[in-house]
Amino acid sequence: MISLYRSGTSLLHRLSAWLKLTVLAVVLITFSLLPKSALLAGSSLVLALLAFVVGGYSVVDFLQTAWKFRFLILIIALPQLLLVGLEKGSFNSIVILSGLLIATLVTMTTKTTEIVDLIKRLTRSENFAMLIGLSINSIAVVGSIAAGIVEAGKARGVRPSTVRQLINLFVVSLKQADDYAEALAARGVQV
C-alpha cells in the first residue's frame, strides 16, 4: 500500500495519533464556530503553514500540498461564490483549504497503522478500522495515478485538459480496483 506518511523526527511525528486527531477536530470545530472574517481565513492558512513547519516540512512542501487541492477547491469555491457571495464564499473556501492542509499533515506525520489501531480501539470494529485505513491509502494511490497521467500526457506532448485527465483518472482507477479485486479473489477472499 502507498501511504501519505513520511517518516521524520519532528514534534508532530512524535505525538500520538489520538492527540493529533483530537487537535484536528478541535481546530476544525473552532474554524466553523468563530465569526467569519478575512482575519480568521488568513489566520487559518497561517496556522496550517506553521503546523507544516512544526512537522518538519518547508514552505515549498506546504505550497505543493496546497496546489494538489486546486481542483477540489475550485469545485468547492465556485458554488460558494455563486450562492453566498464573494466574501462568505472566499472565507469558506480558504477555511476548507486550511482544514484539508492540516488533515493532510496529520496523515503525513502519522503512520496509517496508528490511525487504524486507534479507530479499532475506539469503535471496537476491526472491519471499520480497516475501511478507514484503506480509504487513507487510496487517497495516496489515486494521487499517484493522477501524477502518472499528467506525466504521461506531458511525455506525449498532449495539451492538459481537466476533463480528459479526470476521465483517464476514472478509467485507470477502475482498472486498478478491478485488478485488486481479482487478486483478492485469487486468494479466496470474497469481495
Backbone as a ProteinNet text record, in pm:
[ID]
protein_1_A
[PRIMARY]
MISLYRSGTSLLHRLSAWLKLTVLAVVLITFSLLPKSALLAGSSLVLALLAFVVGGYSVVDFLQTAWKFRFLILIIALPQLLLVGLEKGSFNSIVILSGLLIATLVTMTTKTTEIVDLIKRLTRSENFAMLIGLSINSIAVVGSIAAGIVEAGKARGVRPSTVRQLINLFVVSLKQADDYAEALAARGVQV
[TERTIARY]
82.6	0	86.6	40.9	106	42	121.7	69.3	117.9	44.3	88.8	195.3	212.3	305.3	448.3	516.2	658.9	730.1	827.2	894.3	967.6	982.5	1050.3	1063.6	1131.7	1155.2	1098.4	1013.3	957.5	864.6	827.1	732.7	603.2	551.5	426.2	441.1	555.3	577.5	575.7	619.4	628.8	498.6	405.6	278.3	193.3	106	20	-87.3	-134.6	-241.9	-366.5	-394.5	-511.8	-504.7	-389.1	-374.6	-385.9	-321.5	-327.4	-470.1	-542.7	-679.8	-771.9	-747.1	-825.4	-801.9	-674.8	-642	-701.9	-694.5	-754.7	-904.2	-974.1	-1118.3	-1146.2	-1069.2	-1088	-1064.1	-959.4	-928.6	-1041.3	-1088.9	-1196.3	-1326	-1358.2	-1478.9	-1463.1	-1344.8	-1318.9	-1334.5	-1278.2	-1293.6	-1440.4	-1522.8	-1664	-1745.5	-1701	-1778.8	-1741.7	-1618.6	-1576.7	-1642.8	-1661.8	-1723	-1639	-1707.5	-1640.5	-1581.9	-1450	-1383	-1259	-1208.8	-1085.9	-968.9	-971.7	-865.7	-863.2	-979.5	-984.6	-940.6	-983.2	-943.3	-791.3	-733.5	-588	-517.6	-573.3	-514.3	-517.3	-622.8	-631.8	-521.1	-490.7	-380.5	-245.4	-228.2	-103.1	-86.2	-195.7	-190.7	-149	-206.5	-170.3	-22.4	26.5	167.6	257.4	222.1	300.8	301.2	187.7	181.2	276	282.6	375.6	519.7	553.1	689	720.4	626	645.5	659.7	592	601.4	729.4	815.8	944.1	939.8	837	822.4	847.8	884.6	918.1	795.3	812.9	707.8	676.2	778.5	758.8	669.5	692.9	607.2	462.9	446.1	312.9	244.6	316.5	259.3	229.5	318.2	293.5	170.4	153.9	37	-89.8	-83.9	-199.7	-233.2	-132.1	-153.3	-225.3	-201.3	-266.9	-418.7	-463.9	-607.3	-675	-604.9	-656.9	-790.7	-805.5	-930.5	-1043.6	-1013.5	-1114.8	-1163	-1069.7	-1106.6	-1187.2	-1152.4	-1229.7	-1373.4	-1388	-1521.9	-1600.7	-1531.1	-1596.4	-1623.8	-1528.1	-1537.1	-1643.5	-1655.1	-1750	-1892.9	-1947.9	-2084.4	-2092.4	-1987.8	-1986.8	-1994.8	-1913.4	-1911.3	-2044.4	-2105.5	-2233.4	-2349.3	-2347.1	-2461.3	-2456.8	-2338.3	-2332.1	-2253.3	-2200.4	-2131	-1980.3	-1914.5	-1768.6	-1706	-1754.3	-1691.9	-1705.8	-1829.6	-1851.2	-1795.3	-1811.8	-1760.7	-1609.8	-1541	-1394.8	-1353.6	-1420.8	-1390.5	-1405.8	-1521.6	-1547.6	-1442.7	-1407.2	-1310.8	-1172.6	-1130.4	-997.9	-993.5	-1098.8	-1101.2	-1106	-1178.7	-1180.9	-1042.2	-974.3	-837.6	-746.7	-758.1	-675.4	-702.1	-829.7	-864.2	-808.7	-816.8	-761	-609.1	-542.8	-397.5	-358.1	-429.8	-397.8	-429.1	-540.6	-574.3	-470.1	-423.7	-319	-191.3	-159	-40.4	-50.9	-170.1	-188.6	-155.2	-201.8	-171.1	-25.4	39.9	181.6	271	221.7	304.5	258.8	158.2	104.8	100	156.9	150.2	5.5	-30.6	-167.7	-202.1	-106.6	-133.9	-173	-113.6	-150.1	-294.5	-334.2	-471.8	-569.3	-534.9	-621.6	-634.7	-524.1	-528.8	-614.8	-602.7	-683.6	-832	-865	-1006	-1059.5	-976.9	-1019.4	-1048.3	-962.9	-986.6	-1112.7	-1133.5	-1249.3	-1381.4	-1381.2	-1506.9	-1526.4	-1422.5	-1424.8	-1462.8	-1428.6	-1459.9	-1335.2	-1282	-1164.2	-1198.9	-1318.7	-1358.6	-1367.5	-1428.1	-1438.8	-1300.5	-1214.3	-1078.4	-1002.6	-1019.9	-953.9	-1010.3	-1140.2	-1201.6	-1139.8	-1120.7	-1058.4	-914.5	-841.4	-703.3	-694.6	-784	-785.6	-823	-914	-953.8	-836.3	-763.4	-646.8	-545	-517.7	-419.4	-467.9	-599	-649.8	-629.9	-628.3	-601.8	-463.5	-365.2	-229.5	-221.9	-293.9	-292.7	-351.8	-465.7	-529.7	-440.5	-375.8	-283	-166.7	-111.9	-0.7	-47.6	-168.2	-223.8	-241.4	-294.8	-315.5	-182.7	-80.4	51.8	106	84.7	128.6	57.5	-70.8	-148.7	-96.7	-68.5	-15.5	120.2	207.8	340.8	332	241.4	225.1	177.6	86.5	39.5	151	233.7	346.8	445.1	471.5	566.7	518.1	387.6	331.4	305.9	326.7	304.2	157.2	72.3	-71.6	-100.2	-178.6	-216	-304	-271.8	-350.7	-496.8	-585	-727.8	-784.5	-849.5	-903.5	-1001	-1089.1	-1188.8	-1119.2	-1023.2	-950.5	-876.9	-812.6	-738.6	-832.7	-949.3	-1045.3	-1099.5	-1127.2	-1175.3	-1067.2	-942.8	-832.8	-815	-825.2	-812.5	-922.8	-1043.5	-1156.2	-1134.1	-1093.5	-1073.1	-958.3	-846.5	-731.6	-764.2	-836.6	-874.2	-965.3	-1060.9	-1148.1	-1068.2	-972.1	-887.4	-806	-749	-671.8	-759.6	-881.6	-973.9	-1011.7	-1033.7	-1067.4	-951.2	-829.6	-711.4	-696	-722	-711.8	-817	-938.7	-1046	-1013	-955.4	-915	-805.7	-710.6	-603.4	-658.7	-754.7	-817.6	-895.5	-968.2	-1046.6	-954.9	-838	-743.2	-691.6	-693.2	-651	-767	-886.6	-1001.8	-1078.9	-1045	-1114.3	-1233.4	-1353.2	-1470.6	-1480.6	-1510.5	-1519	-1663.2
-119	0	124.8	224.9	354.9	435	510.1	589.9	732.7	826.7	965.5	989	893.3	909.4	927	1025	1046.5	1042.6	955.3	941.2	1070	1091.3	1210.8	1207.8	1306.8	1313.8	1440.8	1509.8	1636.1	1610.8	1719.9	1713	1645	1681.1	1620.9	1471.3	1428.6	1285.5	1208.4	1272.7	1203.7	1203.6	1291.8	1295.7	1173.3	1135.3	1019.2	1051.7	949	965.6	1023.2	975.9	1023.9	1175	1225.5	1368.8	1448.5	1400.9	1473.2	1479.3	1368.8	1367.4	1453.1	1455.7	1539.9	1687.3	1725.1	1864.3	1902	1811	1836.1	1864.9	1783.4	1803.1	1936.8	1970.9	2097.8	2216.3	2208.1	2316.8	2333.3	2222.2	2230.4	2283.7	2241.1	2292	2440.9	2480.9	2622	2706.6	2658.2	2730.4	2752.5	2652.2	2663.5	2748.7	2761.5	2835.7	2983.2	3018.7	3158.6	3244.4	3374.2	3463.7	3467.1	3463.1	3459.3	3597.3	3598.5	3723.8	3693.7	3796	3781.3	3746.8	3802.4	3775	3626.6	3567	3424.8	3340	3375.8	3299.8	3302.4	3422.3	3433.8	3361.4	3372	3303.8	3152.5	3101.7	2956.4	2907.6	2986.8	2949.4	2959.6	3064.1	3079.5	2963.4	2925.1	2811.1	2684.1	2661.8	2543.7	2548.2	2664.2	2679.6	2652.9	2710.4	2687.4	2540	2473	2330.4	2251.8	2289.9	2223.8	2243.3	2365.4	2394.2	2312.9	2307.8	2227.8	2079.5	2037.8	1899.3	1868.1	1968.9	1946	1963.2	2028.7	2049.6	2195.7	2218.8	2354.5	2426.3	2554.1	2633.8	2576.5	2528.5	2467.1	2343.4	2260.1	2142.9	2186.8	2292.7	2347.3	2390.9	2466.9	2516.9	2403.6	2304.3	2190	2112	2095.6	2025.8	2105.4	2236.4	2321.3	2314.5	2311.5	2306.4	2177.9	2070.6	1943.5	1951.9	2045.8	2061.9	2161.9	2210.5	2318.6	2285.5	2163.2	2129.2	2110.7	2049.1	2031.9	2166.9	2256.7	2390	2464.9	2447	2510.1	2458.4	2327.2	2266.9	2318.4	2342	2392.7	2542.5	2617.1	2763.3	2816.7	2758.7	2812.7	2818.5	2708.3	2719.3	2815.3	2814.7	2905.5	3050.9	3085.8	3224.7	3263	3167.9	3196.6	3203.4	3116.6	3105.5	3199.5	3222.1	3303.4	3432.7	3457.2	3582.7	3571.6	3677.3	3679.3	3666.2	3743.9	3745.4	3610.4	3562.1	3434.8	3317.6	3322.5	3214.4	3202.1	3316.2	3316.1	3263.2	3314.1	3268.2	3116.5	3065.6	2921.2	2841	2883.9	2811	2810.9	2925.1	2933.3	2847.6	2851.7	2772	2622.1	2585.3	2444.2	2401.9	2485.4	2453.6	2437.2	2526.5	2516.7	2386.1	2350.3	2224.5	2104.1	2107.1	1997.8	1987.7	2102.5	2102.4	2044.8	2084.3	2033.2	1883.7	1840.9	1698	1618.2	1673.2	1606.5	1596.5	1702	1698.8	1588.7	1569	1460.9	1326.3	1304.6	1176.6	1168.2	1282.4	1282.4	1252.5	1279.5	1262.5	1146.2	1072.3	960.8	836.1	728.4	602.4	556	501.6	453.7	348.4	265.1	160.5	221.3	337.1	403.1	451.7	507.9	556.2	439.5	331.7	213.3	153.4	142.3	87.8	174.7	307.4	397.9	381.2	376.1	360.8	225.5	122.6	-10.7	-8.3	60.9	70.5	150.9	259.6	345.8	281.9	216.1	161.6	14.6	-52.4	-196.5	-274.3	-217.8	-280.7	-283.5	-402.2	-416.2	-385.8	-426.4	-401.9	-252.5	-176.1	-31.9	31.9	-12	41.3	11.9	-108	-142.8	-59.2	-32.4	51.5	191.1	246.4	378.5	372.6	268.1	252.8	244.2	166.1	155.8	289.1	361.7	492.5	590	591.8	680	645	515.7	473.9	497.7	488.2	507.4	651.1	746.4	886	896.2	833.2	836.3	761.9	650.3	572.9	655.4	715.4	797	916.6	974.3	1085.2	1043.3	924.7	878.2	843.4	790.6	763	895	996.5	1127.5	1187.7	1176.7	1228.5	1154.3	1023	943.4	983.6	1014.4	1057.2	1190.7	1282.8	1413.2	1396.3	1315.9	1292.4	1224.8	1127	1058	1155.8	1244.7	1345.5	1439.1	1481.2	1568.7	1497.2	1370	1293.8	1278.7	1269	1255.4	1390	1497.7	1630.5	1667.9	1600.4	1627.2	1749.1	1840.4	1959.3	1919.7	1967.4	1929	1972.8	1882.3	1911.2	1848	1927.7	1877.7	1763.7	1779	1674.4	1545.6	1557.6	1439.3	1370.9	1450.5	1392.7	1324.3	1384.1	1322	1190.6	1187.6	1063.8	956.6	992.9	896.1	847	937.5	900	802.3	828.4	740.9	601.4	595.6	466.3	388.3	454.2	385.4	340.2	422.9	384.9	262.6	258.6	141	16.3	31.2	-82.4	-130.8	-37.8	-74.7	-147.6	-96.9	-159.9	-300.1	-315.2	-446	-543.7	-497.7	-583	-625.6	-533.1	-562.5	-665.2	-648.6	-744	-882.5	-889.7	-1018.6	-1084.2	-1005.1	-1058.4	-1113.2	-1043	-1092.1	-1220.2	-1224.5	-1343.9	-1463	-1438.9	-1549.3	-1604.9	-1525.8	-1570.2	-1629.2	-1628.3	-1684.9	-1586.8	-1458	-1355.1	-1306	-1310.6	-1264.1	-1113.8	-1051.6	-906.2	-865.4
0	0	0	-71	-70.9	41.7	113.6	223	207.9	264.7	265.3	371.6	463.6	574.9	523.9	583.6	556.8	691.1	703.7	832.7	868.4	997	1045.5	1195.9	1249.3	1393.5	1455.5	1383.5	1433.9	1552.9	1616.3	1727.7	1684.2	1567.7	1520.5	1495.5	1446.5	1423.4	1555.7	1662.8	1791.3	1870.3	1836.8	1909.3	1874.8	1965.9	1942.5	1839.3	1772.8	1674.2	1742.2	1862.3	1935.7	1955.7	1998.8	2024.9	1895.4	1788.8	1661	1606.9	1614.3	1563.7	1651.1	1781.3	1871.5	1841	1824.8	1791.9	1656.3	1559.5	1427.9	1442.4	1519.1	1538.4	1606.4	1707.7	1778.9	1684.7	1604.5	1510.7	1409.5	1353.1	1253.4	1313.2	1435	1501.9	1532	1575.4	1604.6	1478.8	1365.9	1239.2	1206.2	1232.8	1194.6	1291.6	1417.1	1515.9	1526.8	1494.6	1507.6	1400.6	1428.9	1329.5	1201.4	1089.9	960.6	928.9	905	872.1	789.1	723.6	645.3	738.1	859.6	956.2	993.6	1017.9	1051.8	932.7	813	693.9	678	689.5	679	792.1	913.1	1029.4	1012.2	950	930.7	836.9	735	644.6	715	795.3	870.4	968.6	1035.5	1127.6	1053.5	935.6	857	818.4	777.8	742	862.6	977.4	1099.4	1138.5	1121.4	1152.3	1061	934.5	842.2	888.3	929.9	975.3	1100.9	1196.5	1318	1282.1	1175.9	1129.6	1054.7	1038.5	972.5	821.6	772.4	628.6	594.4	471.4	427.6	372.5	345.9	283.8	144.9	76.1	-56.4	-44.2	57.9	80.9	104.5	182.7	211.4	81.9	-0.3	-125.7	-223.7	-229.8	-317.9	-272.5	-143.7	-91.8	-121.1	-101.6	-131.8	-281.1	-366.4	-511.3	-551.9	-479.4	-511	-491.5	-411.8	-385.2	-478.8	-578.5	-662.4	-727.3	-781.1	-848.1	-746.8	-634.7	-531.1	-479.1	-454.4	-405.6	-511.5	-636.9	-744.7	-745	-727.7	-723.3	-602.6	-493.2	-372	-384	-438.1	-438.7	-534.5	-651.8	-749.8	-697.1	-645.3	-590.9	-471.8	-388	-272.6	-318.3	-415.8	-464.3	-527.1	-596.9	-661.9	-562.3	-462.2	-371.7	-251.7	-196.6	-74.8	-93.4	-211.5	-238.1	-223.1	-263.4	-267	-127.9	-32.6	99.8	171.5	186.2	256	176.1	43.9	-40.4	-32.4	-33.9	-21.3	115.3	219.6	355.7	365.8	323.2	333	257.3	137.9	55.6	119.4	174.2	237.3	363.3	443.2	566.2	534.1	430	388.9	343.4	265.2	222.1	343.2	439.9	561.5	635.8	648.2	714.2	639.1	506.6	426.2	443.6	448	465.7	602.1	705.3	838.9	847.4	789.9	789.8	711.7	600.3	522.3	604	677.5	761.9	867.3	921.8	1019.5	954.8	831.9	765.7	723.1	700.4	663	783.6	903.3	1023.1	1111	1067.7	1146.3	1059.5	1108.8	1034.9	1027.3	912.2	892.5	996.8	1032.9	1132.5	1267.3	1303.4	1429.1	1423.9	1309.9	1295.3	1298.3	1227.5	1224.1	1363.5	1436.5	1572.7	1663.9	1651.7	1732.5	1700	1574.2	1533.8	1579	1571.1	1616.2	1766.7	1844.6	1989.1	2020.1	1946.7	1973.3	1931.1	1815.5	1761.9	1793.7	1839.1	1864.7	1738.3	1623.2	1495.5	1408.7	1389.5	1305	1158.8	1116	977.1	947.1	1037.7	1016.9	1016.1	1106.8	1112.6	983.3	930.4	804.3	689.1	691.6	588.9	590.7	708.9	720.9	671	708.4	661.5	510.3	449.8	303.6	239.5	302.1	249.1	250.8	361.2	371.8	264.7	248.9	149.4	7.2	-15.3	-151.2	-197.9	-106	-143	-206.8	-144.7	-199.2	-332.1	-342.8	-466.8	-580.4	-557.6	-661.8	-695.6	-596.3	-622.2	-709.8	-685.3	-768.2	-909	-921.6	-1055	-1131	-1063.6	-1127.2	-1172.5	-1088.5	-1126.4	-1248.3	-1252.9	-1367.9	-1495.5	-1485.3	-1603.1	-1654.7	-1565.1	-1605.2	-1672.7	-1613	-1670.4	-1806.3	-1820.4	-1949.3	-2056.4	-2019.8	-2114.5	-2157.6	-2062	-2094.7	-2186.6	-2158.5	-2239.4	-2383.5	-2401.3	-2536.6	-2601.8	-2527.7	-2583.1	-2593.8	-2515	-2517.1	-2429.9	-2483.8	-2407.7	-2289.4	-2167.2	-2049.9	-2062.5	-2028.1	-2025.5	-1899.3	-1817.9	-1691.5	-1715.2	-1811.8	-1839.1	-1883.6	-1975.6	-2023.9	-1908	-1821.8	-1709.6	-1610.9	-1585.4	-1493.5	-1550.6	-1680.5	-1743.2	-1735.1	-1768	-1757.8	-1614.7	-1518.3	-1377.8	-1338.6	-1383.2	-1352	-1411.1	-1537.3	-1604.3	-1540.4	-1516.4	-1456.5	-1314.2	-1238.3	-1100.9	-1101.5	-1193.8	-1204.7	-1239.6	-1329.8	-1368.8	-1249	-1172.9	-1053.1	-952.5	-931	-836.5	-884.3	-1014.2	-1070.2	-1053.4	-1080.6	-1062.6	-916.9	-824.2	-681.4	-639.9	-691.2	-659.5	-713.8	-833.2	-890.2	-806.4	-760.2	-677	-545	-486.5	-363.9	-391.4	-501.8	-536.6	-558.5	-617.4	-640.2	-508.1	-403.7	-271.3	-192	-252	-184.2	-98.8	-110.1	-32.9	-114.6	-55.2	-126.1	-117.4	-231.2	-236.5	-257.1
[MASK]
+++++++++++++++++++++++++++++++++++++++++++++++++++++++++++++++++++++++++++++++++++++++++++++++++++++++++++++++++++++++++++++++++++++++++++++++++++++++++++++++++++++++++++++++++++++++++++++++

